[in-house]
Amino acid sequence: MVKSLHLTAFMRPVSLHTGAWRYPGAYPDANFNFGHIKSFIQKLEAAKFDAFFMADHLAVLNMPVDALVRSHTVSSFEPFTLLSALASVTKKIGLAATASTTFDEPYHVARRFASLDHISNGRAAWNIVTTSNPDSARNFGLDEHVAHGERYARAREFYDVVTGLWDSFADDAFIRDQESGIFFDAAKMHVLDHKGDELSVRGPLNIARPVQGWPVIVQAGQSEPGRQLAAETAELVFCSPRDTAAATALYADIKGRMLAFGRQPEHLKILPAAMVVIGDTVEEAKAKRAKLDSLVHYDSAIASLSIALGHDASGFNPDAPLPEIPETNASKTGQAQAIRLAREENLTVRQLAQRYGGYAGLAFVGTPQTIADEMETWLGNAASDGFTIVFPYLPQGLDDVTQRLVPELQRRGIFRRDYEGSTLREHLGLPRPENRFFT
């Protein structure tokens, strides 16, 4: 049996590349324009994408040090409001949203996702994050960010509480018999009454069990606690390895841990983020990428490169090759990656800086055929179960993927031509969780 790819679309921000909003023909207001976003998700559904994925941030990213903001990522809609609206203009595509376990409460999160799952007829997914941005803490009454270990301890207990709340009612608890006057059977309602180290929640949830039993659980951490949380709880992992070697190691590590928790590896899909730039030739695609990178302002770009190198690069000649970099206490892996990229692609300091200031993650740049070759290799080598697609600019970058790459993947028999069912769990081949309190 041929293994098939799963594809989700990273849509908040609509592109992670900070130059995307300036690309010729791009919609500069795409993050905050419902008409544009509606057209994007309908195109993705027509192309049979698994899900539309909204990350979220609880602060202004790239906070300016002066009055000039050069990134389009500073604002966007609140995810639940937007996804509820998008549920009414779509039928099959999954709807994934981030909700923080650090700055929210389990009852709120359980109720919102249960509502979204009912509104969409079983298409919701929860991306569990602990929130790493320290600026977020200041928006919730804290002067300093919560410690990493403490955030993950709360997240693990938070998951238990939210899923317990989703199981508040048996699937058949709501009788709604107009003749007898019985609305629901109280014997089929469970009061959670959770009292833990981090949380105290009585329950029950005041909404029927979600259509999918539980919305699909997404996890995005790659740290040691993040990998452990994914192995215990996640059904879809959003990650950012830079090459097949790193991806294969991450894939084997997380899936290898699942057996200790009585979980089957096929019940978790690992989908690395990958920007896709398509041209009629590989050279044309590379030229598009170079044009896109050139739209990143140099002041922002050189600051990003300095962080990657662990060395102040502001004094380098922008149009010369990268000079020798002294060893520092910064990440040796990160520094080595930047130096290797500069040497392998013969990039000037300006070009390298704009790469880091724009989008420095995994990218497939080529024709539909060459990109399909790469994706097929990743799939066959157990480096991923598919990809979370990052679009370089919109709408054209999205159209290139849905109208050119997807048909090539379908021709090869490694991507669906139609949805397997109606719920996101059915798209991903995931089982519906049993209710832990009612059999």
C-alpha positions in Angstrom: 0.0 0.0 0.0 1.4 3.4 -1.0 1.8 5.8 1.9 0.0 9.1 1.3 1.0 12.6 2.3 -1.0 14.8 4.7 -0.9 18.5 4.0 -2.0 21.3 6.3 -1.7 25.0 5.6 0.0 27.4 8.0 -2.3 30.5 7.9 -1.5 32.8 10.8 0.3 34.8 9.7 -0.7 34.0 6.2 3.0 33.7 5.4 5.9 33.4 7.9 8.2 35.2 5.5 8.4 38.8 6.6 8.8 40.1 3.1 5.6 38.3 1.8 3.3 41.4 2.1 5.6 43.4 -0.2 5.9 40.8 -3.0 4.4 42.0 -6.3 0.8 41.1 -6.5 0.5 40.1 -2.8 -2.3 41.2 -0.6 -0.7 43.5 2.0 -3.7 43.3 4.3 -4.2 39.5 4.0 -3.8 38.8 7.7 -6.7 41.0 8.5 -9.1 40.8 5.6 -11.9 38.2 6.0 -12.7 38.2 2.3 -9.1 37.2 1.4 -8.9 34.6 4.1 -12.3 33.1 3.0 -11.0 32.7 -0.5 -7.8 31.1 0.7 -9.5 28.4 2.8 -12.0 27.6 0.0 -9.1 27.0 -2.4 -7.3 24.8 0.1 -10.5 22.8 0.6 -10.9 22.4 -3.1 -7.3 21.0 -3.2 -8.3 18.6 -0.4 -5.9 19.9 2.3 -6.3 18.2 5.7 -6.5 21.4 7.7 -6.2 25.2 7.9 -3.9 25.9 10.8 -4.0 29.2 12.8 -1.1 29.7 15.1 -1.6 32.6 17.6 0.3 35.1 19.5 -0.7 37.0 22.6 1.5 40.0 22.0 2.7 42.2 19.2 5.6 40.3 17.6 8.7 42.0 16.4 8.0 45.0 18.7 9.8 47.9 17.1 12.6 49.8 18.8 11.6 52.9 16.8 8.4 54.0 15.0 8.9 51.8 12.0 7.2 48.3 11.9 8.3 46.3 8.9 6.6 42.9 9.6 3.1 41.9 8.6 2.8 39.6 11.6 1.9 42.2 14.1 -1.9 41.8 13.9 -4.4 39.2 13.0 -7.9 37.9 13.9 -8.5 36.0 17.1 -8.5 32.3 16.0 -11.9 31.1 17.4 -13.8 34.0 16.0 -12.3 33.6 12.6 -12.5 29.8 12.5 -16.1 29.8 13.6 -16.9 32.1 10.7 -14.8 30.0 8.3 -16.7 26.8 9.4 -19.8 28.3 7.8 -18.3 28.7 4.4 -16.5 25.3 4.2 -17.6 21.7 4.6 -14.6 19.3 5.0 -11.3 21.0 5.7 -10.0 20.8 9.3 -9.9 24.0 11.5 -6.9 24.1 13.8 -6.2 26.8 16.4 -3.6 27.6 19.0 -4.7 28.0 22.6 -2.2 28.7 25.3 -2.0 26.6 28.5 -0.1 29.3 30.3 -2.4 32.3 29.8 -5.8 30.6 29.6 -8.0 28.3 31.7 -9.0 24.7 30.9 -12.7 25.3 31.1 -12.5 28.2 28.6 -10.4 26.1 26.2 -12.5 23.0 26.5 -15.7 25.0 25.9 -14.4 26.9 22.9 -13.0 23.8 21.1 -16.1 21.7 21.9 -18.2 24.6 20.4 -16.0 24.8 17.3 -16.2 21.0 16.8 -20.0 21.1 16.9 -20.3 24.2 14.7 -18.0 22.6 12.1 -19.5 19.1 12.4 -16.2 17.5 13.6 -13.3 19.5 12.1 -11.7 21.2 15.1 -8.1 20.7 16.3 -6.3 22.2 19.4 -2.7 23.2 19.1 -1.3 23.0 22.6 1.3 25.7 23.3 2.9 26.9 26.5 3.7 30.4 25.0 7.4 31.2 24.7 7.2 34.9 23.9 8.0 36.9 27.1 6.1 39.9 25.9 2.9 37.9 26.3 3.5 37.6 30.1 3.3 41.4 30.4 -0.2 41.3 28.8 -1.4 39.0 31.6 -0.1 40.9 34.7 3.3 39.3 34.9 6.6 41.1 34.9 8.6 38.0 34.0 7.8 35.0 31.9 6.8 31.7 33.6 9.7 29.3 33.8 10.0 26.7 31.0 9.6 23.6 33.3 6.7 25.1 35.1 4.9 25.9 31.8 5.2 22.3 30.7 4.1 20.9 34.0 0.9 23.0 33.8 0.4 22.0 30.1 0.4 18.3 30.9 -2.2 18.7 33.7 -4.1 21.2 31.5 -4.4 18.5 28.8 -5.8 16.0 31.3 -8.4 18.5 32.5 -9.5 19.7 29.1 -9.9 16.1 27.7 -11.7 15.2 31.0 -14.1 18.0 30.5 -14.8 16.9 26.9 -15.8 13.5 28.4 -18.4 15.2 30.7 -21.3 13.5 28.9 -21.8 10.1 27.3 -22.4 10.4 23.6 -26.0 9.4 24.1 -26.7 11.6 27.2 -28.8 14.2 25.4 -32.1 12.5 24.7 -34.2 15.6 23.9 -37.4 13.6 24.0 -40.2 16.2 23.5 -42.9 13.7 24.3 -41.6 12.7 27.7 -40.0 16.0 28.5 -36.5 14.4 29.2 -33.7 16.6 27.8 -30.7 14.7 29.0 -30.0 11.7 31.3 -28.1 13.0 34.4 -26.8 9.5 35.0 -24.7 10.0 31.9 -23.1 13.1 33.1 -19.7 13.1 34.9 -18.5 15.7 37.3 -14.7 15.8 36.8 -13.9 17.4 40.2 -10.2 17.7 39.4 -7.7 18.9 42.1 -4.1 18.8 41.0 -0.8 20.5 41.6 -1.5 23.3 39.1 -5.3 23.3 38.6 -8.6 22.9 40.3 -11.7 22.4 38.1 -15.0 20.9 39.1 -16.9 20.5 35.8 -18.9 19.2 34.1 -18.6 21.1 30.8 -21.9 22.7 29.8 -21.9 21.4 26.2 -22.4 18.0 24.7 -19.4 15.8 23.9 -17.6 17.0 20.8 -18.5 15.3 17.4 -15.0 13.8 17.2 -15.1 12.7 20.9 -12.1 15.1 21.3 -10.9 17.6 18.8 -7.6 16.5 17.3 -4.6 17.3 19.6 -1.7 19.2 17.9 1.6 19.9 19.6 4.4 22.1 18.4 7.3 21.8 20.9 10.7 20.3 19.9 12.4 20.6 23.3 12.8 17.6 25.5 9.6 18.4 27.5 7.9 19.1 24.2 8.8 15.8 22.7 7.7 14.0 25.8 4.3 15.8 25.8 3.9 15.0 22.1 4.6 11.3 22.7 2.0 11.2 25.5 -0.7 13.4 24.1 -0.3 14.6 20.5 -2.0 13.3 17.3 -0.4 15.8 15.0 3.1 17.4 15.5 4.0 20.7 13.9 7.8 21.1 13.9 10.6 22.8 12.1 13.6 20.5 11.3 15.9 22.0 8.7 16.9 18.9 6.7 16.1 15.2 6.3 18.7 14.1 8.8 17.2 16.2 11.6 13.7 15.3 10.6 14.3 11.6 10.5 15.9 11.7 14.0 13.0 13.7 15.4 10.4 11.4 13.8 12.0 8.3 15.2 12.5 9.8 18.6 8.9 11.0 19.2 7.2 8.0 17.6 9.6 5.7 19.5 8.5 7.1 22.8 4.8 6.5 22.1 4.9 2.8 22.9 5.8 3.4 26.5 2.4 5.1 26.8 0.5 2.3 25.1 0.1 4.4 21.9 0.5 3.3 18.3 2.9 5.4 16.2 0.5 5.6 13.3 -1.9 7.5 15.6 0.4 10.5 15.4 1.2 12.4 12.2 4.4 14.5 12.1 4.2 17.4 9.6 7.3 19.7 9.4 6.8 23.3 8.3 8.0 23.8 4.7 7.9 26.9 2.5 7.1 26.1 -1.1 8.3 28.3 -4.0 7.3 27.1 -7.4 8.5 28.1 -10.9 8.4 26.8 -14.4 12.1 25.9 -13.9 14.3 25.5 -10.8 16.2 28.7 -11.8 12.9 30.7 -12.0 11.9 29.4 -8.6 15.2 30.4 -7.1 14.8 33.9 -8.7 11.4 34.2 -7.0 12.9 33.2 -3.7 15.8 35.8 -4.2 13.2 38.5 -5.0 11.2 37.6 -1.9 14.3 37.7 0.3 15.3 41.0 -1.1 12.2 42.6 0.2 13.3 42.1 3.8 14.6 45.4 5.2 18.3 45.2 5.9 18.2 46.7 9.4 15.8 43.9 10.5 17.7 41.3 8.5 21.2 42.0 9.9 19.9 41.9 13.5 18.5 38.4 12.8 21.8 37.2 11.3 23.7 38.6 14.3 21.6 36.4 16.5 22.2 33.3 14.4 25.9 33.9 14.3 26.2 34.9 17.9 28.3 37.8 16.6 27.6 41.4 15.7 27.3 41.4 11.9 26.3 45.1 11.5 29.9 46.1 10.6 30.3 43.5 7.7 30.4 44.7 4.1 26.8 43.8 3.0 27.8 43.0 -0.6 30.8 40.8 0.2 31.0 37.2 1.2 30.6 36.3 4.9 34.0 36.7 6.6 35.4 34.3 9.1 33.4 34.2 12.3 35.1 33.8 15.6 33.8 31.1 18.1 31.4 32.5 20.7 29.2 31.1 23.5 26.2 31.2 21.2 24.7 28.1 19.7 27.4 26.3 17.7 24.8 24.5 15.7 23.0 27.7 14.7 26.3 29.4 13.8 27.5 26.4 11.8 24.2 26.3 9.9 24.4 29.9 8.9 28.0 29.6 7.8 27.4 26.5 5.8 24.4 28.1 4.1 26.5 31.1 3.1 29.3 28.9 1.7 27.0 26.4 -0.1 24.8 29.0 -1.9 27.6 31.6 -2.3 25.5 34.2 -0.5 26.7 37.8 0.3 26.2 39.1 3.8 23.1 41.0 2.6 21.6 37.9 1.0 22.3 35.7 4.0 20.9 38.3 6.4 17.7 38.7 4.3 17.3 34.9 4.4 17.5 34.9 8.2 15.3 38.0 8.5 12.7 36.6 6.1 12.3 32.8 6.5 15.3 30.6 7.4 13.4 27.3 7.8 13.0 24.3 5.5 12.1 25.3 1.9 11.3 23.5 -1.3 12.2 25.7 -4.2 11.8 24.3 -7.7 9.2 23.0 -10.2 6.1 21.0 -9.2 8.0 17.9 -10.3 11.3 18.5 -8.3 9.3 19.5 -5.2 7.2 16.4 -5.5 10.4 14.4 -5.7 11.7 15.9 -2.5 8.4 15.4 -0.7 8.2 11.8 -1.8 11.7 11.2 -0.5 10.9 12.6 2.9 7.8 10.4 3.0 9.6 7.3 2.0 12.5 7.8 4.4 10.3 8.2 7.5 11.2 11.8 7.9 7.6 13.0 7.9 4.0 12.0 7.3 3.5 15.1 5.2 4.0 18.9 5.6 2.6 22.0 7.0 2.9 24.3 4.0 4.1 27.8 4.5 3.2 30.1 1.5 5.9 32.5 0.3 3.3 35.2 -0.7 -0.5 35.2 -1.3 -2.5 34.7 -3.3 -0.1 33.5 -6.0 2.0 31.3 -3.8 -1.1 29.5 -2.5 -2.4 29.1 -6.1 0.9 27.6 -7.2 0.6 24.9 -4.6 -3.1 24.1 -5.0 -3.1 24.3 -8.8 0.3 23.0 -9.7 1.9 20.9 -6.9 -1.2 19.1 -5.6 -2.1 17.7 -9.1 1.4 16.4 -9.4 1.2 14.7 -6.0 -2.1 13.2 -6.9 -0.8 12.0 -10.3 1.9 10.1 -8.3 -0.8 8.6 -6.0 0.7 10.1 -2.8 -2.1 12.6 -2.1 -5.8 12.2 -2.0 -8.2 13.2 -4.8 -11.1 13.4 -2.4 -11.6 13.5 1.4 -11.9 10.1 3.1 -14.7 11.3 5.4 -16.2 14.4 7.0 -14.2 14.9 10.2 -10.6 15.9 10.6 -9.9 12.6 12.4 -11.1 10.7 9.3 -8.9 12.8 7.1 -5.9 12.0 9.3 -6.8 8.3 9.9 -7.1 8.8 13.6 -9.4 6.8 15.9 -12.2 8.5 17.8 -11.2 8.5 21.6 -13.4 6.5 23.9 -15.1 8.3 26.7 -13.0 7.5 29.8 -16.0 7.7 32.1 -18.7 6.0 30.0 -18.2 2.8 27.9 
